[in-house]
Amino acid sequence: MHAVILVGGFGTRLRPLTNDIPKPMLPVVHRPMIVRLVDRLAPAGVTDVVLALGFRPEPFAEAFPADRHGDIRVHYAVEPEPLDTGGAIAFAAREAGVDATFLVANGDVLTDLDAARLVDHHRRHGGDATLHLTPVDDPSAFGVVELDGDHRVRRFLEKPAPGETDSNLINAGTYVFEPAVLDLIEPGRPLSIERDTFPRLVDRASLVGLATSDYWIDAGRPELYLRAGLDLVNGVRGSALEAIAADAVVDHEALVIESVVESAAIVAPAAAVTSSILLPGARVDSGATVESSVVAGHVGAAAVVRHSVIGSGHAVAPGATVTGERLPPP
Protein backbone atom coordinates (compact mmCIF):
# COMPACT_ATOMS: atom_id res chain seq x y z
CA MET A 1 0.00 0.00 0.00
CA HIS A 2 1.12 3.54 -0.79
CA ALA A 3 0.90 6.51 1.55
CA VAL A 4 1.06 10.10 0.32
CA ILE A 5 2.36 12.55 2.93
CA LEU A 6 1.86 16.29 2.43
CA VAL A 7 5.12 18.05 3.30
CA GLY A 8 5.06 20.87 0.77
CA GLY A 9 4.26 23.77 3.06
CA PHE A 10 6.78 26.46 3.95
CA GLY A 11 6.24 26.16 7.70
CA THR A 12 5.45 29.85 8.07
CA ARG A 13 3.61 29.35 11.36
CA LEU A 14 6.76 27.84 12.88
CA ARG A 15 9.23 30.49 11.80
CA PRO A 16 12.02 31.16 12.67
CA LEU A 17 12.47 27.43 13.44
CA THR A 18 11.77 26.60 9.80
CA ASN A 19 14.04 29.24 8.29
CA ASP A 20 16.72 26.62 7.66
CA ILE A 21 14.90 23.29 7.94
CA PRO A 22 11.61 21.93 6.54
CA LYS A 23 8.93 21.64 9.20
CA PRO A 24 8.61 17.82 8.95
CA MET A 25 12.35 17.49 9.62
CA LEU A 26 12.13 19.25 13.00
CA PRO A 27 12.95 16.77 15.75
CA VAL A 28 10.30 15.55 18.16
CA VAL A 29 12.30 14.01 21.02
CA HIS A 30 15.37 13.03 19.01
CA ARG A 31 13.56 11.84 15.85
CA PRO A 32 12.35 13.93 12.91
CA MET A 33 8.60 14.55 12.86
CA ILE A 34 8.36 12.90 9.43
CA VAL A 35 10.01 9.69 10.71
CA ARG A 36 7.52 9.43 13.56
CA LEU A 37 4.73 9.80 11.02
CA VAL A 38 6.06 7.08 8.71
CA ASP A 39 6.44 4.76 11.71
CA ARG A 40 2.77 5.35 12.54
CA LEU A 41 1.61 4.44 9.03
CA ALA A 42 3.77 1.33 8.64
CA PRO A 43 1.55 -1.07 10.65
CA ALA A 44 -1.30 -0.42 8.20
CA GLY A 45 0.66 -2.31 5.56
CA VAL A 46 2.36 0.66 3.91
CA THR A 47 5.18 -0.42 1.62
CA ASP A 48 5.78 2.88 -0.19
CA VAL A 49 5.69 6.45 1.07
CA VAL A 50 5.43 9.36 -1.35
CA LEU A 51 6.45 12.75 0.02
CA ALA A 52 4.42 15.45 -1.75
CA LEU A 53 6.86 18.36 -1.92
CA GLY A 54 6.81 21.91 -3.12
CA PHE A 55 10.61 22.15 -3.04
CA ARG A 56 13.70 20.02 -3.51
CA PRO A 57 13.86 16.67 -1.64
CA GLU A 58 17.50 16.90 -0.51
CA PRO A 59 16.75 18.08 3.07
CA PHE A 60 14.96 14.78 3.69
CA ALA A 61 17.94 12.63 2.71
CA GLU A 62 19.23 12.64 6.28
CA ALA A 63 16.00 11.08 7.53
CA PHE A 64 15.72 8.57 4.69
CA PRO A 65 19.16 7.43 3.51
CA ALA A 66 19.02 5.39 0.31
CA ASP A 67 15.36 6.49 0.02
CA ARG A 68 14.25 3.88 2.51
CA HIS A 69 12.94 3.65 6.05
CA GLY A 70 13.30 0.05 7.15
CA ASP A 71 11.25 -1.97 4.68
CA ILE A 72 9.42 1.08 3.35
CA ARG A 73 10.50 2.68 0.09
CA VAL A 74 10.47 6.49 0.06
CA HIS A 75 9.64 8.44 -3.09
CA TYR A 76 9.60 12.18 -3.78
CA ALA A 77 7.05 14.04 -5.88
CA VAL A 78 8.08 17.68 -6.39
CA GLU A 79 5.17 19.65 -7.80
CA PRO A 80 6.14 22.12 -10.56
CA GLU A 81 3.94 24.85 -9.04
CA PRO A 82 1.83 25.17 -5.88
CA LEU A 83 -1.18 22.88 -6.29
CA ASP A 84 -2.89 23.21 -2.88
CA THR A 85 -3.77 20.10 -0.90
CA GLY A 86 -5.93 18.29 -3.44
CA GLY A 87 -3.69 19.05 -6.38
CA ALA A 88 -0.61 17.99 -4.43
CA ILE A 89 -2.15 14.67 -3.36
CA ALA A 90 -3.24 13.86 -6.90
CA PHE A 91 0.10 14.91 -8.38
CA ALA A 92 2.06 12.74 -5.93
CA ALA A 93 -0.23 9.74 -6.35
CA ARG A 94 -0.03 9.91 -10.14
CA GLU A 95 3.74 10.36 -10.08
CA ALA A 96 4.01 7.18 -7.98
CA GLY A 97 1.60 5.23 -10.15
CA VAL A 98 -0.93 4.67 -7.37
CA ASP A 99 -3.76 2.45 -8.62
CA ALA A 100 -5.19 0.95 -5.43
CA THR A 101 -6.39 2.01 -1.98
CA PHE A 102 -3.90 4.43 -0.42
CA LEU A 103 -3.35 6.47 2.74
CA VAL A 104 -2.90 10.24 2.91
CA ALA A 105 -1.51 12.18 5.87
CA ASN A 106 -0.65 15.77 6.73
CA GLY A 107 3.04 16.01 7.59
CA ASP A 108 2.63 18.12 10.74
CA VAL A 109 0.09 15.95 12.57
CA LEU A 110 1.24 13.84 15.51
CA THR A 111 -1.26 11.23 16.67
CA ASP A 112 -1.55 7.77 18.19
CA LEU A 113 -4.18 6.75 15.64
CA ASP A 114 -4.07 3.08 14.64
CA ALA A 115 -3.83 3.54 10.87
CA ALA A 116 -4.68 -0.14 10.28
CA ARG A 117 -7.99 0.45 12.08
CA LEU A 118 -8.71 3.38 9.77
CA VAL A 119 -8.03 1.22 6.69
CA ASP A 120 -10.26 -1.56 8.06
CA HIS A 121 -13.07 0.92 8.77
CA HIS A 122 -12.75 2.24 5.22
CA ARG A 123 -13.03 -1.23 3.69
CA ARG A 124 -15.99 -2.22 5.86
CA HIS A 125 -18.03 0.87 5.00
CA GLY A 126 -17.28 0.99 1.29
CA GLY A 127 -16.80 4.69 0.63
CA ASP A 128 -14.44 6.31 -1.83
CA ALA A 129 -12.68 8.08 1.03
CA THR A 130 -12.52 7.80 4.83
CA LEU A 131 -11.45 10.58 7.19
CA HIS A 132 -9.96 10.25 10.63
CA LEU A 133 -11.93 12.54 12.94
CA THR A 134 -11.14 13.79 16.41
CA PRO A 135 -13.17 15.85 18.90
CA VAL A 136 -11.93 19.31 19.95
CA ASP A 137 -13.23 21.95 22.35
CA ASP A 138 -13.24 24.72 19.73
CA PRO A 139 -13.78 23.41 16.19
CA SER A 140 -14.07 26.84 14.51
CA ALA A 141 -10.48 26.83 13.22
CA PHE A 142 -10.78 23.42 11.55
CA GLY A 143 -12.73 21.43 9.02
CA VAL A 144 -15.78 20.24 10.96
CA VAL A 145 -17.57 17.01 10.07
CA GLU A 146 -21.13 15.86 10.74
CA LEU A 147 -21.75 12.09 10.59
CA ASP A 148 -24.95 10.11 10.14
CA GLY A 149 -25.72 6.87 11.96
CA ASP A 150 -23.90 4.79 9.34
CA HIS A 151 -20.57 6.70 9.66
CA ARG A 152 -21.25 8.56 6.41
CA VAL A 153 -20.28 12.20 6.33
CA ARG A 154 -23.48 14.22 6.17
CA ARG A 155 -21.81 17.61 5.97
CA PHE A 156 -18.28 18.97 5.77
CA LEU A 157 -17.77 22.57 6.86
CA GLU A 158 -14.37 24.23 6.59
CA LYS A 159 -13.85 26.61 9.57
CA PRO A 160 -17.56 27.14 10.33
CA ALA A 161 -18.96 30.24 11.98
CA PRO A 162 -20.21 29.94 15.59
CA GLY A 163 -23.59 28.24 15.68
CA GLU A 164 -23.31 26.85 12.15
CA THR A 165 -23.00 23.26 13.47
CA ASP A 166 -23.29 21.41 16.76
CA SER A 167 -20.56 18.89 15.82
CA ASN A 168 -17.17 19.05 17.52
CA LEU A 169 -15.56 16.46 15.25
CA ILE A 170 -12.82 17.83 13.05
CA ASN A 171 -10.86 16.58 10.10
CA ALA A 172 -7.74 15.17 11.78
CA GLY A 173 -5.55 14.99 8.67
CA THR A 174 -5.25 11.24 7.98
CA TYR A 175 -7.32 9.71 5.17
CA VAL A 176 -7.85 6.54 3.18
CA PHE A 177 -8.60 7.10 -0.51
CA GLU A 178 -9.66 4.95 -3.40
CA PRO A 179 -8.14 5.82 -6.80
CA ALA A 180 -11.59 7.09 -7.81
CA VAL A 181 -10.91 10.20 -5.71
CA LEU A 182 -8.15 11.14 -8.14
CA ASP A 183 -10.71 11.27 -10.95
CA LEU A 184 -12.24 14.31 -9.23
CA ILE A 185 -8.99 16.28 -9.44
CA GLU A 186 -7.92 17.69 -12.77
CA PRO A 187 -4.17 17.18 -13.39
CA GLY A 188 -2.11 20.31 -12.87
CA ARG A 189 -4.95 22.32 -11.34
CA PRO A 190 -4.55 23.86 -7.86
CA LEU A 191 -7.39 22.54 -5.74
CA SER A 192 -8.27 22.22 -2.05
CA ILE A 193 -9.15 18.71 -0.95
CA GLU A 194 -11.09 20.19 1.98
CA ARG A 195 -13.12 22.81 0.13
CA ASP A 196 -13.62 21.09 -3.23
CA THR A 197 -13.16 17.31 -3.18
CA PHE A 198 -14.65 16.41 0.20
CA PRO A 199 -17.94 18.27 -0.42
CA ARG A 200 -18.25 16.55 -3.80
CA LEU A 201 -17.78 13.17 -2.12
CA VAL A 202 -20.44 14.13 0.44
CA ASP A 203 -22.85 14.82 -2.42
CA ARG A 204 -22.17 11.28 -3.67
CA ALA A 205 -22.65 9.80 -0.17
CA SER A 206 -19.19 8.26 -0.55
CA LEU A 207 -17.28 10.02 2.24
CA VAL A 208 -16.93 8.03 5.48
CA GLY A 209 -15.63 9.12 8.89
CA LEU A 210 -14.01 7.35 11.82
CA ALA A 211 -14.02 9.31 15.07
CA THR A 212 -11.49 8.30 17.73
CA SER A 213 -10.22 9.79 20.97
CA ASP A 214 -6.57 8.99 20.24
CA TYR A 215 -3.89 11.52 21.11
CA TRP A 216 -3.78 14.14 18.34
CA ILE A 217 -1.99 17.41 17.87
CA ASP A 218 -1.29 19.70 14.93
CA ALA A 219 2.34 20.61 15.59
CA GLY A 220 2.40 23.44 13.07
CA ARG A 221 2.63 26.29 15.63
CA PRO A 222 5.46 26.85 18.15
CA GLU A 223 3.32 26.37 21.25
CA LEU A 224 1.87 23.13 19.89
CA TYR A 225 5.25 21.89 18.66
CA LEU A 226 6.54 22.53 22.19
CA ARG A 227 3.62 20.65 23.72
CA ALA A 228 4.07 17.70 21.35
CA GLY A 229 7.65 17.21 22.52
CA LEU A 230 6.88 17.67 26.20
CA ASP A 231 3.97 15.21 26.01
CA LEU A 232 6.43 12.49 25.00
CA VAL A 233 8.79 13.09 27.92
CA ASN A 234 6.10 13.75 30.54
CA GLY A 235 4.32 10.45 30.01
CA VAL A 236 1.18 11.93 28.43
CA ARG A 237 1.63 9.49 25.53
CA GLY A 238 2.46 6.22 27.28
CA SER A 239 5.89 5.58 28.74
CA ALA A 240 7.99 8.73 29.04
CA LEU A 241 10.90 8.94 26.60
CA GLU A 242 14.46 9.91 27.55
CA ALA A 243 14.50 13.70 27.42
CA ILE A 244 18.21 14.40 27.05
CA ALA A 245 20.04 13.22 23.92
CA ALA A 246 23.06 11.02 24.50
CA ASP A 247 25.46 13.54 22.97
CA ALA A 248 23.96 16.64 24.61
CA VAL A 249 26.13 18.35 27.22
CA VAL A 250 24.28 19.25 30.44
CA ASP A 251 26.50 20.44 33.28
CA HIS A 252 25.92 18.73 36.61
CA GLU A 253 25.21 22.15 38.16
CA ALA A 254 22.52 22.97 35.58
CA LEU A 255 18.81 22.42 36.19
CA VAL A 256 16.71 20.79 33.47
CA ILE A 257 13.05 20.19 34.37
CA GLU A 258 10.42 18.65 32.07
CA SER A 259 12.35 19.68 28.97
CA VAL A 260 13.83 18.14 25.84
CA VAL A 261 17.53 18.63 25.13
CA GLU A 262 18.39 17.58 21.59
CA SER A 263 21.64 16.41 20.04
CA ALA A 264 24.76 18.54 20.61
CA ALA A 265 22.86 21.10 22.70
CA ILE A 266 24.79 22.60 25.62
CA VAL A 267 23.48 23.68 29.03
CA ALA A 268 26.15 25.44 31.09
CA PRO A 269 26.61 25.53 34.90
CA ALA A 270 23.86 27.21 36.95
CA ALA A 271 21.57 27.48 33.90
CA ALA A 272 17.90 26.52 34.34
CA VAL A 273 15.74 25.08 31.56
CA THR A 274 12.06 24.40 32.35
CA SER A 275 9.23 23.14 30.11
CA SER A 276 11.27 23.93 26.99
CA ILE A 277 12.90 22.36 23.97
CA LEU A 278 16.54 22.95 23.09
CA LEU A 279 17.02 22.01 19.46
CA PRO A 280 20.20 20.46 18.03
CA GLY A 281 23.20 22.70 18.62
CA ALA A 282 21.37 25.12 20.93
CA ARG A 283 23.39 26.69 23.75
CA VAL A 284 22.32 28.06 27.13
CA ASP A 285 25.16 29.82 28.95
CA SER A 286 25.85 29.94 32.67
CA GLY A 287 23.18 31.43 34.89
CA ALA A 288 20.65 31.77 32.04
CA THR A 289 16.97 30.88 32.43
CA VAL A 290 14.80 29.35 29.70
CA GLU A 291 11.11 28.75 30.42
CA SER A 292 8.33 27.47 28.15
CA SER A 293 10.38 28.21 25.03
CA VAL A 294 11.92 26.60 21.98
CA VAL A 295 15.59 27.48 21.48
CA ALA A 296 17.65 26.67 18.41
CA GLY A 297 20.19 29.46 18.90
CA HIS A 298 22.25 30.86 21.79
CA VAL A 299 21.06 32.23 25.13
CA GLY A 300 23.78 34.33 26.75
CA ALA A 301 24.94 34.23 30.35
CA ALA A 302 22.33 35.33 32.91
CA ALA A 303 19.77 36.04 30.15
CA VAL A 304 16.10 35.17 30.70
CA VAL A 305 13.94 33.72 27.91
CA ARG A 306 10.26 32.99 28.57
CA HIS A 307 7.46 31.89 26.22
CA SER A 308 9.64 32.62 23.19
CA VAL A 309 11.20 31.06 20.12
CA ILE A 310 14.91 31.64 19.46
CA GLY A 311 15.91 30.64 15.95
CA SER A 312 19.14 29.06 14.78
CA GLY A 313 21.95 31.59 14.50
CA HIS A 314 20.29 34.12 16.79
CA ALA A 315 21.96 35.06 20.07
CA VAL A 316 20.20 36.51 23.08
CA ALA A 317 22.63 38.97 24.66
CA PRO A 318 24.01 38.23 28.13
CA GLY A 319 21.70 39.57 30.82
CA ALA A 320 18.86 40.34 28.40
CA THR A 321 15.23 39.42 29.05
CA VAL A 322 13.07 38.09 26.22
CA THR A 323 9.36 37.39 26.80
CA GLY A 324 6.81 36.30 24.23
CA GLU A 325 8.98 36.93 21.17
CA ARG A 326 10.18 35.16 18.06
CA LEU A 327 13.79 35.99 17.26
CA PRO A 328 14.74 36.78 14.63
CA PRO A 329 11.25 38.04 13.78
CA PRO A 330 9.46 35.87 11.20
N, C-alpha and C positions, 0 to 999 in steps of 0.2 A: 504494500500500500504506500502511496505517496502522501506527503504532507507538504503543503505550501505555507511558508511562514513569512508574514509581512514584516520586513525590516527596512523598508525604503524611506522612512521618515527622517527628518533632519534633527530630531531630538531637541527642538527649540524650547520645549518646556523644561528641559533639564540643563540648559546652558547656565554656567560655563562648563559643566562637567563634560558635555558632549562637543566642546570646541575642537578637541583633538582625537576623539574616539567615538565610533558609532554607539548609539544608545544600547543596542543589544549586547555589545561587548563589555559594558560596564560590569564589574564583578559584583556578585551577590554572595557574600561570605566565601571568598576565595575561588569562585567559579563564575565564568561569564554568564550573564543572564540568558543568552541564547543557548548555552550548553544545558542549563537547567531545563529549559523549555524542550529541547530535543529529547532529553532523558524522560520527560513526562509523557511524550508522545510515543516513545518506543514500545511500551507494553501493549499498545493497540495494534501492533503488527506492522508498524511503519518500517519500510525497508529503504525508502528514499526520501530525503528532505530537499525541498527546493526553496532557497532563500530568494524572495522577491525583492530586488534591490533597485534603488534609484541612483546608485553610484557604484563605483568600482568595488569588486569583491575582495581585494587584497587585505583589508583590515581584518577579515574573518579567518585568514589563513592560520593565524596563531591558535584559534580555537579548534579548527578542523584541518590538521595537517594531512596531506595526501587526499583532501576532500572526502574524509571519512570521519565518522564518530562511532567507534566500535564496529558493529556490523552494518551500520547505516551509511549509505552513500549520500554525499552532500553535493548538491548542484546549485548553480548560481544563474539567476535570470535577471539581467540588468535591463530595465525598461529604457527605451530610447528617449522617452519624454515622460513627464509625470502623468500617470494614468488613473490616479485616485485608487481607492481600495478595490473596487470591482474590476477595473481595468488591469490593475496589477496582479490580482489573483488569476484572471483569465490569461494574461500574458505569460505568467510563470507556468501555469498548468499546460498551456499549449507548447511552450518551449521544451518542457520535460516530456511531452507526449503522453500526458495523463489521459487514460481512456476507461477508468474504472472509479469506483468510490474512492474519495480522497478526503483527507483532513485539511483544515485551514486553521491557522492560529495567528493572533496578533503578537508581535515580537516583544511587547513590553508588559505582557500579562503574566503574573506569577500566581499559580493556583495548584491545589492538590487534587483537582479533578481527575478521576479515573477515565482516561480517554477511551479505553476499551469499552467501558460502560456506555459512553456516548455513542460509539459506533454500533453497539448492540441495540441501543434504543432506536437509533436511526433505521436499522434493518428491520426491526420488529414493527415499526409504524409506517414504513413504506413511503415516506415523503421524498421529494427531490433534495431537500436540505434539512438539516437539524441543527439547532442552535443550543449551545450551553447557556443557561440562564442562572442568574444568582440574585437573591434579594438584597436590596440596599435601603438605607433609611431615607435618603433623598435621591429619587431617580431622575430628577429634572435635568441633570447634566449628561444623561446617557440615552441609549436607545431602549425604550421601554416596550415590553412585550406582554400582550394579553393572550392567555391560552384558553381553549375550550376544554370540555371534559375528556376529550380523546387526545390530548397533548398537541392538538393542532394550534398553530398561531392564528388567533382571530384578528389581531390588529398589531401592527408594528409602528410605534411612534418615536421618531428621532427627537430627543430633547423636548419632551412635551411641556406645555405651559401648566402651571398649577391648576389642579382641578380637571385637567383634560382626561385623566384616567385614574382609576383607583388601584392599578397594579403597581407593585414595587419590584417586579422582576425586570432585570435589565439584560441586554445582550452582553455576555461575558467574554466574547472574543475568541471562542473556539467553536468550530463548525465541522459538520460532515456534509460533503456535497456529492451529488451524482454528477456525471459529465453533462447531463442535460442542463444544469445550471449555466454552463459555459455558453450554451446556445442563446442565452438571453443577453449576452455581452458581446457587442460588436467589436471585432479585433481593432486595436489601435485607438479606440475611443475612450477618453477619460470618463469614468463612471463610478458612482458611489454604490457599493454593495448594500449599504444600509438604507439609502434614500431611494434607490431605483430598483435593485434586484429583489430585495426582501419583500417589498410591497407587491411586486408582481407575482412572487411565489405565494403570498397570502391570497391574492385574487384567484389563484389556481387551487387553493386548499392543499398545497404541497409543501408547506413550511411547518416543521415540527419543532417542539421545544422540549428540553429536559432541564428542569429546575433542580439544583442541588444546593446544599448548604456548605459545600467544601470551602476551605480557605481560598480567598481570591483577592487580588490587589492589582490595580493598574499602576505600575511603577514608573509612570512617565512624568511625574513631578518630583522635585527634590524631597519634599516631606514624605511622600509615599515610597520613594526609593529608600529613604532612610528607614522607614518603618518596616519595609520588606526585609532588609538586612537584620534589623534588631529582632524581628519576630523569629528568625532562624536561630539566634543565639540565646534568646530568652525562653525558649521552650514553647512558644505559642504554636509552632508547627511541629509537634512531636518532640523527639529527643533534641536537646539543645546541641548545636554544633560548636566546635572549637572556634573561639572568637578571634584568636591572635594567630596570624600566619606563622609558619615555622621559621621563616627567614626575616620576620619583623624584629626590630630591636626595641624592646621596652625596658628601660632602666628599672632596677629593683626598687628605686626610690620614687618611681612614677606611680600614679594612680589611674587605673583603667577600669571603669565600671560600666557594665552593660553596653559595651561598644565593640565594634569590629575594627581590627587593625590588619590591613591587607599587606601583601608582600612588599618587603623592603621599606616599609614605613618605619619611622623612628620617633620614639617618645622619650624625651630627655629627662634627667633627674628633676624631681619636684613638680613635673607637669601633671595636670589632671585632665582626663578625657572621660566624659560622661555622656551616655546615650547618643553616641556619634559614630560616624564611619570615617576612618582614615584610609584613603585610597592608596594604591601602590605608589611608593615613593614619597608619600606625604611626610612632613616633618613638623614636630611640635617641640619647640625649644624649652629650656629649663624654666620652671615657674609659670609656664603658660597654662591657660584654662580653655578647654574646648567643651561646649555643652550643646547637645541637640543640633549638631551641625554635620555637614559632609565636607571633608577637607582633602583636596588633592594637591594643594600647594604647601606653603611654608608659613607656620605661625611662629612669630618671633618671641624671644624671651619675655616672660611676664605679660604677654598680650592676652586679651580675653576675647573669645569668639563664641557667640551664642546665637542659636537659631539662624545660622548663615550657611552659605555655600562658598568655599574658597577653591577656585579653579586651579588647575595645573599651571605652574609657572608664576602664580601670583604669591606675593609675600606680604603678610601682615606685619607691619613694623613693630619692633620691640616696644612693649608697654601700651600699645594701641588697644582700643576697645571697639569691637565690631558686633553689632546686633541687628539681626534681621536683614542682612544684605547678601547680595550675590556679587562676588568679586573675582575677576573683573566683571563689570556690568554686562549682562547679555546684550 
